[in-house]
């Protein structure tokens, strides 16, 4: 993507998806991103990672189980409505493994990075380390504050 050009397609990282559905630090900025005129894509892994984050929030007493369930339902509905297009992980998992090995980073994050590279898209994340890695790979990052 040329410097200064607004992205047309953005890979949605789970760290931002959680901020869309649960009110926490960075939620306002994540909501502003949602208002952008872009196509949101994500690996199917997104659903598992968001569900895992919601389980941690329930275990920590930060959200009630019913709220966690409703929040996950909202994300599933966004995918069903086409707000987020879920991509098949098997299309990028090989490249994700290569990235993880060469960058010394965890495979799940590299799935998002590999998808962004494959699609020539930006990535939206609240994960500082993933944002730094993406930038070293010349992937545009839409960063969201984290707590």
N, C-alpha and C positions, 0 to 999 in steps of 0.2 A: 504494500500500500504506500503510495507516495506520501512524503512528509507533509503534514498540514491538512491532508484530505481526511474528512470524516469517514469513519468506517461504514460500510453498507451491511456487513455481516459481523456479528460478534459472538464469540464462544462464551457461554455463561458458565462460570465456575460455581461450584456448590457454595462457596463462601458468600457469594453475592445472592444466590437463590435463597439461602436461609434468611438473609437480610430483607428480601422481598416479602417473606411470609411470616417472619417473627420480628417484633419491634425490639431493636437493640442498636448499639452504636453502629452507625453507618447505614441504617435503614433509610433515612431521608435521602442520602446520596444514591443508594441503590434504587430507590423509587424514581429519582430523577433520571437515572439511566434507562429505566423501563419506559419512560415517556419518549425516548429518542426514536427517531424513524429509522430503525435498523431491523434486520432479520436476526433473531436470536436462535442460535443452535447450541446443542450440548450433546456430549456422549450420553448414552443410556446410564452410564455409571453415575451421573448426576443424581438420579433418583435414590440410589443406594447410599450415596454420600450424604444427601440431605436427610434421609431417614435416620442414618446413624447420628448425625448432628442433633436431630430432634430427640432421639433417645437419650443422648448425653444431657440435653437440657432438662428432660424429665427427671433423669437420675439425680441431677444437681438441684432439683426443686425450682428451676427457673421458669418452667412452664408446666401446666397440668397435662396429663395424658390426653384428655379430650382436645385441648388446644393443639397439641402436637399432631394428632390425627387430622383435625380440620385443616391445619397448615399444609400437611402433606397432600390432602385432597385438593387444596387450592393449586398446588404446583402441578399435580396430575391433570387438573382441569385446564391449566394454562397450556400444557402439552397437547391435550385433546383438542383444544380450541385453536391450535396452531400458533400460539404466541411464542412458544419454544418448540423448535423442530429437533426431535431427538434423533441422533445419528447412531448407526450401529458401531459399537466399540470395535468389533473385529476388523473394521476397515482401517483402524489406526493403531491397533495394539502392538503390532510388530515395530512400527516406528516409535511408539511410546517406550517400548523396552530398550531400543537402541539409544533413545534420548536419556532414559534413566541411567543406563550404564555409562554413557559418555559424560553426562552432567553430574553424576553422583547424586541423583535426586530420586524421590519415590515415584513408582510407576503410576499411581492414580493421577497425580498432578501432571505427569508427562502425557497422559491420555488427552487431557485438555489442550496441552501445548501442541501435541502432534496434530490434533484436529484443527487448531488455529493455523498451523503451518500448511496443512493439506488444503484447507479452504482459502488460504490467503486472507484470513480475517484477523480482527483484533480479538483480545481476550479481556473479559471483565472479571476482576478478582479482588478480594480483600486480603489475599495471602501475599505478604511482602516478598517472600523468597520466590514464589512462582512468578510474581511480577518482575523481579530482577532477572530471573532466568529467561523469561519471555523477551525482555528488552535486549538481552545479550544475543538473542536469536532474531532480532529485528522484527519482533511481533509487537504491534501497537497494544498498549495496556490502558484500559479504563480502570483506574484504581478506585477502590472504595475503602474508607477508613474502617479499622477493626478495633475491637476492644481487647 
